[in-house]
Amino acid sequence: MDIEYLRTIITVLREKSFSKAATALNVTQSAVSHRVKFLEDHFGGRLIDRSGTELMPTDMGLRVLKKAERIVQLEDDLIEDVANLGGDRTLSIGTTVAFAVNHMSNIMNNSFLSHSEGANLKILVQHPKALLDGLKGGFFDITAIEHNGNLDFSGLKTFELPDDEMVFISNSAPELTSYDSPLSWLLDNRIIARVEGCSCRDMLSENLNKCSLQLSDFKGVIVCDDMKFMIESVLTGQGIAFVSKALVVDHLDKRRLVAHSIEGFNHFRRITVAIKQEKCNDDKIRSLLGAIVDITKIAAISPFLWLPLLQS
C-alpha cells in the first residue's frame, strides 16, 4: 500500500475536511477522495463519519488512524536514521522532472563536480509534495521544486529561481476559422497529462477550473508519468500536452512543435530551492547550492560570493 494513502487519511481526520486536506497535501480534492475510498474498499468499511458538520473517524477509522500514525512515524524515523549514518558523505538532491531534465546535467558537468572533490551525489526525481516531505524528513539535503505557490516551506531556508514558463504544445498550428477561440481548438484534441500530484497537472486543472472546465472536457485524456513519452506522442500527432517550455525549446526552434498560450491562464510556475536551516553552513551543500544558482543564472555575481547570504 502506498504510504501516501495513509498520510492522506491522517490529514483528512486531522483537518476534518477533504478540501483542507487537499490543500495541505498539495493534491486535488478528488485525489483525496479517491485515496480515502481506496482505503475504505481495502479495509472493507467506512473510515470516516460524514454525517456531521465535521468529518470524524468511525470506530474502524480510529483504529486505522492510530496504526497509520505509527507506520508514518516509523518511515520518517527510518529516513532520518539512514540520513544520519556515518561513513562517506553522499549528498542527496531531490528535484521535479522538468528541473532535472533542464538543469541537472549542466550542474553536474559544469559546476558541481569541478568544485566538490570526491563528493558523491544521489539525484532523485519525485513529485513536489514528496520532495518537501523528504527534505523535512531528512531524506534529501537539498531540493529544487517546481510548484504552484501552495507548498509550505516554513522552517526551511529557501531561494527563488526564475519562474518556469508552461505552454500547451501541438505538432501543428491550429486552424481557428471553425472554432470560437484557441482554447476551444485545444479542447478538440486529446490531452496527454501528467499524473496527479505533479505541479503541471495541478496547474492545468487550476487553469481549467477558472473557465469551469476539467480534463474530461478534452476530446480524450491520456495520463502518463513519462515526460519523454508525452513529448514524443505530441510530435507524432497523438495529442497535445501542457509542459515546461524549456523542455521543448529545441523542437520549437526547429518548428517541429508549436507553443500555445491562453489568455487568462497562469503560464508561470515557481521554482524554489530549499534546505534545512541547520545545514546552511555545510560546505558541500553550499557548493551544490552555488552550482544550482550558477547554472540557473539567478545571481548577477559569482555564486561563491553570494553564498554568505545563507547565514543571513
Beta strands, then each sheet from edge to edge (+ up, - down):
strand 1: 48-49
strand 2: 56-57
strand 3: 90-95
strand 4: 120-125
strand 5: 142-147
strand 6: 156-170
strand 7: 190-193
strand 8: 220-223
strand 9: 240-244
strand 10: 258-260
strand 11: 268-276
sheet 1: 1+ 2-
sheet 2: 4+ 3+ 5+ 11- 6+ 9- 7- 8-
sheet 3: 4+ 3+ 5+ 11- 6+ 10-
end
